[in-house]
Amino acid sequence: MAKPLSEIHHNLLKLSEPINLTLLKTPYIPPEGTNISIKSILESLLPTNNKNNNSQKDIQTQTKDFCLCCALLVSTDAVQNITPLLSWIPKELTILAQQALSELPRIQFSELELGNDLGLKKLVMELIVEVLPELKGIMKESSIDYKDDGNEISAASARTPVVYAIVAAYQLRWFVTQVEYPHLGKLCSLVIPCALTALDHWSSEVKGQGMLCFIYLAKNVNAAEFGVYEDVILDICCKNIASTDELWHYVVEMSVLMVTCTQRKNPRSSWFEMMMNEMLSHLERQPSHKDRRNSWLELIEPVFNSMGIVLLAHFRRIFPLLFQWMHADEDRTVILVLERVQTIIKLTWIRNTPYIERLVDELTVTHKEAALRGAREEIRNQILQILVLLQKCKGTQFEAAWDKYKDDPNLGTLSSSLCKETAAVVAH
């Protein structure tokens, strides 16, 4: 039997009281450039002690709003680069909101209604149908309006401050990430349009939360469940690759996950081609940008594996970057480059390519440079493994490239190790 409305309202007020009191005493100064108070927004979402608002609809609205309040408070705990708009929220408030969310289902549902369900997930599943369209509308209000003739645009933010869209985006990301496989797939027709609205927003802070939604979706939804949205999502991924530095890691992870999830069985898909070209274009413009190159090197492996032999078509752009990064000042970059080179060789045997001799040259230089690096042993072990692979797959072509280095006194250890590895392979 459902709980009486008066009991739900009473418990809702009791549960929100610690948050209300802590919020009241928390100092807050709106960031420069905005006169919108996030603190006031949070206070407006708390339940009120108004006896005239005790209808079922009123209680449902107050429950939804309180959940949105808590969602915003706890969402700051899971994001590395938190927006300045929310950085004032103290840890105490986040903890209180987490506790409230764990208790909220027991206030809303009877034990019989909860059954074997995890309480918060059941509550979120009920609320999300109402919450997401509402959040989508808020984000849309401050997006960019495209006129019918396509030649003029106007910022709706002139009418609606972007602060509201940023708040809605954080709430959206929290709600989406509370639903797991297989339940999330059933909500795709509701979640995806809302997440696309966030991703299509001009604000990088709103975009970032949209990207996190799609990263989560790709990990918790079957490819088939993206349905008619597949091409739309991949298209907007490509368009967002030109994002700001702070979003680069997110956009690469999102794009890699989405294209491999939806196109894995089709290595010749034009989406692989488009995404690879877009990413390489931006890397070529800023080849020395450490964070961009490292993020790409860390995340791109699944795309390499999905494309396989088709990677050959991108060698003329990939290898010049890898050769440059192989001599970067940072050890982490060098190790990542060597790992990706190994993957490329295993997938393609670098056939029909002019890069064998150049690759051997660059590897020997990197081996010598490693003498002054902290990760010397790891780098040299990686180089040895690559040379062994090259020897296996290229045979006489490798021997011709390696011949000029056999007697180099600075590569004596490498030559000896290579001979031992070769002998072990032959014996095996």
C-alpha positions in Angstrom: 0.0 0.0 0.0 1.3 3.5 -0.9 2.3 5.7 2.0 -0.1 8.6 3.0 0.7 11.9 1.4 1.0 13.7 4.7 3.5 11.2 5.9 5.6 11.6 2.8 5.5 15.4 3.0 6.5 15.3 6.7 9.4 13.0 6.1 10.5 15.0 3.1 10.7 18.2 5.2 12.6 16.3 7.9 15.1 14.9 5.4 15.7 18.2 3.7 16.2 20.2 7.0 19.9 19.5 7.4 20.6 20.6 3.9 18.5 23.7 4.3 20.3 24.7 7.5 23.7 24.0 6.0 22.8 25.9 2.9 21.7 28.9 4.9 25.0 29.2 6.7 27.2 28.5 3.7 28.9 31.7 2.4 28.2 32.5 -1.2 29.3 35.2 -3.6 28.0 34.8 -7.3 31.0 34.6 -9.7 31.9 37.6 -11.7 29.8 38.1 -14.8 26.5 36.8 -13.4 23.9 38.0 -11.0 22.2 34.7 -10.8 22.5 33.0 -7.4 23.0 29.2 -7.5 22.4 29.2 -3.8 18.9 30.7 -4.4 18.2 28.1 -7.2 19.1 25.3 -4.7 16.9 26.8 -2.0 14.0 27.1 -4.4 14.2 23.3 -5.0 13.8 22.4 -1.3 10.3 21.3 0.0 8.2 23.9 1.7 6.0 23.6 4.8 2.9 24.8 3.1 -0.2 22.9 4.1 -2.0 24.1 1.0 0.5 22.2 -1.2 -0.2 18.6 0.0 -2.0 17.2 -3.0 -0.4 14.2 -4.7 0.8 16.4 -7.6 2.3 18.8 -5.2 4.2 16.1 -3.2 5.4 14.6 -6.5 6.7 18.0 -7.6 8.4 18.6 -4.3 10.0 15.1 -4.4 11.3 15.8 -7.9 12.6 19.2 -7.1 14.4 17.9 -3.9 16.0 15.2 -6.0 17.1 17.8 -8.5 18.6 19.8 -5.6 20.5 16.8 -4.3 21.6 15.8 -7.8 23.2 19.2 -8.3 24.9 19.0 -4.9 26.4 15.5 -5.4 27.2 16.0 -9.1 30.2 18.2 -8.1 31.8 15.3 -6.4 32.3 13.3 -9.7 33.8 15.9 -12.0 37.4 16.8 -12.1 37.1 20.3 -13.6 34.2 21.6 -11.7 32.6 24.8 -13.0 33.4 27.9 -10.9 29.6 28.3 -10.5 29.5 25.2 -8.2 33.0 25.3 -6.7 31.6 27.1 -3.6 29.6 24.0 -2.5 31.3 22.5 0.6 31.9 18.8 1.1 29.5 18.8 4.0 26.6 19.7 1.7 27.6 17.0 -0.8 27.6 14.4 1.9 24.3 15.5 3.3 22.8 15.3 -0.2 24.2 11.8 -0.8 22.6 10.7 2.5 19.3 12.3 1.6 19.3 10.5 -1.8 19.8 7.2 -0.1 16.9 7.8 2.3 14.5 9.4 -0.2 13.2 6.1 -1.8 12.2 4.9 1.7 10.2 8.0 2.2 8.5 7.8 -1.2 7.8 4.0 -1.4 6.5 1.3 1.0 8.6 -1.8 1.5 6.2 -3.7 -0.7 6.6 -1.1 -3.5 10.3 -1.2 -3.3 10.5 -5.0 -3.4 13.9 -6.2 -4.6 14.7 -3.0 -6.5 17.5 -0.8 -5.4 15.6 2.2 -4.0 17.3 5.1 -5.6 17.3 3.6 -9.0 13.6 2.9 -8.8 13.0 6.5 -7.8 15.2 7.9 -10.6 13.5 5.7 -13.2 10.1 7.1 -12.1 11.3 10.7 -12.1 13.5 10.7 -15.2 10.5 10.7 -17.6 9.4 14.0 -16.2 12.8 15.5 -15.4 14.7 15.1 -18.7 12.2 17.0 -20.9 12.3 19.8 -18.3 16.1 19.9 -18.3 16.2 19.8 -22.1 13.9 22.8 -22.2 16.0 24.8 -19.8 19.2 24.1 -21.8 17.4 25.0 -25.1 16.4 28.4 -23.7 20.0 29.6 -23.7 21.2 27.8 -26.8 21.9 29.5 -30.1 18.8 30.0 -32.3 19.3 29.4 -36.0 17.0 31.5 -38.2 14.9 29.8 -40.9 17.0 31.2 -43.7 20.1 29.7 -42.1 22.0 33.0 -42.5 21.3 34.6 -39.1 21.8 33.3 -35.6 20.8 34.8 -32.3 21.9 33.9 -28.8 18.9 33.0 -26.7 21.2 33.6 -23.8 20.5 37.3 -24.3 17.1 36.4 -23.0 18.0 33.5 -20.7 21.2 33.4 -18.6 23.4 30.5 -19.4 23.7 29.7 -15.6 20.4 27.9 -15.8 21.7 25.7 -18.6 24.9 24.8 -16.8 22.8 23.8 -13.7 20.5 21.7 -15.8 23.4 20.0 -17.6 24.9 18.9 -14.3 21.6 17.6 -13.1 21.1 15.8 -16.5 24.4 14.0 -16.1 23.6 12.9 -12.6 20.2 11.5 -13.6 21.6 9.6 -16.6 24.4 8.0 -14.7 22.1 6.6 -12.1 20.5 4.2 -14.6 22.6 1.2 -15.7 22.5 -1.6 -18.3 20.1 -3.0 -19.4 17.5 -0.4 -18.2 19.3 2.6 -19.8 18.7 1.2 -23.3 15.0 1.4 -22.8 15.3 5.2 -22.1 17.4 6.1 -25.1 14.6 7.9 -26.9 14.3 10.1 -23.9 18.0 10.5 -22.9 19.6 11.0 -26.2 17.7 14.1 -27.4 18.4 15.7 -24.1 22.1 14.8 -24.2 22.3 16.1 -27.8 20.8 19.4 -26.7 23.6 19.7 -24.1 26.3 18.7 -26.7 25.0 21.2 -29.2 25.1 24.1 -26.7 27.6 26.9 -27.2 28.7 26.8 -23.5 31.7 24.5 -23.0 30.5 23.7 -19.5 27.1 22.5 -20.8 28.9 20.6 -23.6 31.2 18.8 -21.1 28.3 17.4 -19.2 26.7 16.2 -22.5 29.9 14.5 -23.4 30.0 12.7 -20.0 26.4 11.5 -20.7 27.4 10.0 -24.1 30.5 8.4 -22.5 28.3 6.7 -20.0 25.7 5.8 -22.6 28.3 4.1 -24.8 29.4 2.0 -21.8 25.9 1.0 -20.8 23.8 0.7 -24.0 23.9 -1.9 -26.8 24.8 -0.5 -30.2 21.3 -1.4 -31.6 19.6 0.7 -28.9 21.0 3.9 -30.4 18.8 3.2 -33.4 17.9 6.2 -35.5 20.2 8.5 -33.5 23.4 6.7 -34.5 24.4 9.0 -37.4 23.2 12.1 -35.6 25.4 11.3 -32.5 28.5 10.4 -34.7 28.0 13.6 -36.7 27.9 15.8 -33.5 30.9 13.9 -32.2 32.9 14.9 -35.3 31.7 18.5 -35.0 32.8 18.8 -31.4 36.4 17.4 -32.0 37.4 21.1 -32.4 36.5 21.7 -28.7 38.5 23.7 -26.2 41.5 22.2 -24.4 39.5 21.4 -21.2 37.1 19.3 -23.3 39.6 17.5 -25.5 39.9 14.5 -23.3 36.1 14.1 -23.0 35.5 14.6 -26.8 38.1 12.0 -27.7 36.8 9.5 -25.2 33.2 10.1 -26.3 34.1 9.8 -30.0 36.2 6.7 -29.6 33.5 5.0 -27.5 30.6 5.9 -29.8 32.3 5.1 -33.1 33.6 1.7 -31.9 30.3 0.8 -30.2 28.3 1.5 -33.3 30.7 0.8 -36.2 32.8 -2.0 -34.8 31.7 -4.5 -37.4 32.4 -2.1 -40.3 36.1 -1.1 -40.2 35.6 0.7 -43.6 32.8 2.9 -42.2 33.1 6.5 -43.3 32.7 7.5 -39.6 36.1 6.0 -38.7 37.6 8.0 -41.6 35.9 11.2 -40.6 36.8 11.0 -36.9 40.4 10.0 -37.6 40.9 12.8 -40.0 39.3 15.4 -37.7 41.4 14.3 -34.7 44.6 14.2 -36.7 43.9 17.7 -38.2 43.7 19.2 -34.7 46.8 17.3 -33.5 48.7 18.5 -36.5 47.8 22.1 -35.6 49.1 21.7 -32.0 51.6 18.8 -32.1 53.5 20.0 -29.0 50.3 20.3 -26.9 51.1 17.7 -24.2 47.6 17.1 -22.8 46.0 16.8 -26.3 48.5 14.3 -27.6 48.6 12.2 -24.4 44.8 12.0 -24.2 44.6 11.0 -27.9 47.4 8.4 -27.4 45.8 7.0 -24.3 42.3 6.7 -25.8 42.7 5.9 -29.5 43.6 2.2 -29.2 40.0 0.9 -29.6 39.7 2.8 -32.9 43.0 1.3 -34.1 41.8 -2.2 -33.2 38.5 -1.7 -34.9 40.0 -0.3 -38.1 42.7 -2.9 -38.4 44.4 -3.0 -41.8 42.4 0.1 -42.8 44.8 2.1 -40.7 47.2 1.9 -43.6 45.2 4.7 -45.3 46.2 7.1 -42.4 49.9 6.2 -42.2 51.0 9.4 -44.0 49.5 11.5 -41.2 49.9 9.2 -38.2 53.6 8.4 -38.5 55.0 12.0 -38.8 53.2 12.8 -35.5 54.5 9.6 -33.9 58.0 10.3 -35.0 57.8 13.8 -33.6 56.3 12.7 -30.3 58.8 9.8 -29.9 61.4 12.5 -28.9 59.1 14.5 -26.6 60.5 15.8 -23.3 57.9 13.8 -21.3 58.5 10.1 -20.6 54.8 9.4 -20.6 54.4 10.6 -24.1 57.3 8.5 -25.4 55.9 5.3 -23.7 52.4 5.9 -25.1 53.8 6.4 -28.6 55.8 3.2 -28.4 52.7 1.3 -27.2 50.7 2.7 -30.2 53.5 1.8 -32.6 53.4 -1.8 -31.4 49.6 -1.9 -31.9 49.9 -0.5 -35.4 52.6 -3.1 -36.4 50.5 -6.0 -35.0 47.4 -4.9 -36.8 48.9 -4.0 -40.2 52.4 -5.5 -40.3 53.0 -2.0 -41.8 52.8 -3.5 -45.3 53.3 -1.5 -48.5 54.7 1.4 -46.6 57.9 3.5 -46.9 58.1 4.0 -43.2 60.2 1.0 -42.2 63.6 2.6 -42.5 62.5 5.8 -40.9 60.9 3.9 -38.0 64.1 2.0 -37.4 66.1 5.3 -37.5 63.7 7.0 -35.0 63.7 4.0 -32.7 67.5 3.9 -32.5 67.6 7.6 -31.7 65.0 7.2 -29.0 66.9 4.3 -27.5 70.0 6.5 -27.2 68.0 9.4 -25.8 66.5 7.1 -23.1 69.9 7.1 -21.3 68.9 10.4 -19.8 65.3 9.5 -19.0 63.7 8.3 -15.7 61.7 5.6 -17.5 64.9 4.4 -19.3 64.3 0.7 -18.9 60.6 0.7 -19.8 61.3 2.8 -23.0 64.2 0.5 -24.0 62.2 -2.6 -23.4 59.4 -1.2 -25.6 61.8 -0.4 -28.4 63.3 -3.9 -28.3 59.8 -5.5 -28.6 59.0 -3.2 -31.6 62.3 -4.2 -33.3 61.6 -7.9 -32.7 58.1 -7.4 -34.3 59.6 -5.6 -37.2 62.1 -8.4 -37.7 59.4 -11.0 -37.7 57.1 -9.2 -40.2 59.5 -7.4 -42.5 62.5 -9.8 -42.6 65.0 -8.7 -45.2 63.6 -5.1 -45.3 64.2 -4.8 -41.6 67.7 -6.3 -41.8 68.6 -3.8 -44.5 67.4 -0.9 -42.3 69.1 -2.3 -39.2 72.4 -3.1 -40.9 73.8 0.3 -40.4 73.3 0.2 -36.7 74.7 -3.3 -35.9 78.2 -2.0 -35.1 77.1 1.2 -33.3 78.9 1.1 -29.9 76.0 3.1 -28.4 73.6 0.3 -29.4 75.6 -2.7 -28.3 73.1 -3.7 -25.6 70.2 -3.3 -28.0 72.0 -5.4 -30.7 72.8 -8.1 -28.2 69.2 -8.2 -26.8 67.8 -8.3 -30.4 70.0 -11.3 -31.2 68.9 -13.1 -28.1 65.3 -12.5 -28.8 65.7 -13.6 -32.4 67.5 -16.8 -31.3 64.7 -17.5 -28.7 62.0 -17.1 -31.4 63.9 -19.4 -33.8 64.5 -22.0 -31.1 60.8 -21.9 -30.1 
